[in-house]
Amino acid sequence: MLCLSGLSVALALSLVPGPADALKDGECEVCISFLGKFYQSLKDNNVKFNAADIENAIIKSCKEAKGKDNRFCYYIGATSDAATKIINEVSKPLSYHAPVEKICEKLKKKDSQICELKYDKQLDLTTVDLKKLKVKDLKKILEEWGESCKGCAEKSDFIRKITELMPKFAPAAASARTDL
């Protein structure tokens, strides 16, 4: 008969992944989304699934990433200004087609900030009253479009710039609006 001390049983149980390790709904939103799109792009572009090629592809993808995706890239060390480098924690599992949810679970254990990233809620430009938005939100709309409002001092200047650019960046919203 085998006798185990309480400590060795506790140690053995801590090594077995349990439901506490699993991601909850909405957790690691940016990680799962970014890696899901990235994995699909690898398959679409017929990239060789080896860690080195995947790592190069991540770095290339991260150069074009903006907002929360860029912050995610920073956390895994795929940007030039990153302080840490855990990019291999992504490239290696992707090389053997591990599910992105599992990769994000492991990244969460390494750096919990990764799973705290959430995308900003998108405004519905077809119905939102621009006059009721804060200047900060108006600036964010322009920033998402890759535009700026040089010389804008008043809220009305930002609104004018957004309504000017809306046909270019949000044509469906521009055609649906009646107040323009």
N, C-alpha and C positions, 0 to 999 in steps of 0.2 A: 504494500500500500504506500502511495506517494503522499508525503506530507509537505505542504507549502505554508510558509509563514505568511502572515497578513500583508507584509510589505511586498513580497514577490508577487502575490495575487494582484495587488493594487498596481504594481509596475506592469504586469502582463496586460491588465485591462486598459491601462492608459495607452498602450501601444496599438490596441485594436481600434480602428476608426469607428466612431459611433455617430449617432444622429446629431450630436452637438457640433461635429465638424462640418456637417452639410450646410450649404448656403441657404439662407431664408429667402423668400420671395422678395425681389427688388434689391437684394444685397449684391454688391459687386456689379452694379448696372453697367458702369463704364468699361470695366474689365471684360465682362462677358460680351458686350456689344462690340468693342474694338477688336478683341481677339476673334470673335465670330466672323466679322467682316474680313479681317486679315486672313484667316484660314481659308475662307471662300475665295479670296483673291489669289492665294497661293495655288489652289486647285484650278481656278480659271486660267491662270497663266502658266500652268504646267511646270511649276518650280520643283526642283528636286527636293524631296523631303529629307534633307540632312541638316543637322544643327547649324552648320556654318552658313549655308545658303539662306536658311530661315532667319538667322541672326542679321545677315546683311539686308534682307528684305524688310525686317522690322525697322531697322535703322533708317532705311530709305522711306518707309511709310511714315515714320515718326517725324521726318523732316517736313512733311506736308501737313501733319496733324495740327489742329487748332483746338483751343478751349480745353475741355476736360480730357479729350483724347491726348492732347499734348502733355497734360499734367500726368496722365497714366504713363506715358512714355518716359517722362522724367523719373517717376517712381521706380520703373524697372531698369533705368539706366540706359535708355535708348536715345537720349538726347546728349548733345555735346557738353551741356552744362550740368549734367546729373552728378550727384555726389556718390551714389552707390551704383553698383552694376550687378543686377540679378537677372539680366536679359537671358542668360542661359537657363533660368528656371522657366522660361517661356519657350525658347527655341528647342530645347531638348525634348520636352513632352510633345510639342507639336510635330516633331520629326517622326514620332511613332503614332501620330494621329490621336493623341489623348483628347478627350472632350474638354472644351474650353472651360466648362464649369469646374471640372476637377483641377485644371491649371490655376484657376482663380482661387479655389479653396486653398491650394498650397501657397499661392502668393500672399493670401490673407494671413497665413501663419508667419510668413517672413516679414511682412509689413502691413499692418492693419489699415494704414491710410489708403491703400489701394482699393479696398472695398468700401471705403467711406465716400468715394467719389460718386457723385450723382449728376446727371445732366440737368441743366436748367429747364424749367417748363417752357414749352414753346407757346408763344402768343398766337392767337388766331387773328391774323391781320384782316380777315374779311369782316369781322364783327367788332373788334376792339376799338374803343374810342381813344384815339391818340391823344386827345386833349386831357384825358384823365390819367394818362400814364405819367410816371415821374421822369425827369430828364435822364436819370441813370438808365431807365429801361429804354428810352428812346436812343440813347447812345449805344446800348447793347444791341439793338436791332441793327443799327448802322455797322457796328463792329462785326456782327455775324455775316453781314454782306460784304465785309472787307472794305468798307467805305468809312470816311470820316467827314466831319462837318467843320471845315476850317472857317473861322470867323463867326461861328454861331455863338451868340451870347444869350439869346432868349429861347425859351421853350418853343415858341412859334417858329424859330429858325430851324430847329431840329425837325419839327413836324413838317415844315415845307420841304426839307431835304428828303425825308422819308417818302412823302407823297410823290415827289419828283422821281425817286428811284424805284418806287414800288412796281411800275410796269416792267422794269428790267429784272428785278430779283423775285418778285412775287406777283406774276401776271394774273393768276387766278384771283388773288385777293384784290388786285387793282381793278379788275373788271367787275367784281362783285360789289365793290364799294360804291355808294351813291353820293357820298359827301365830298368826293374829290373834284 
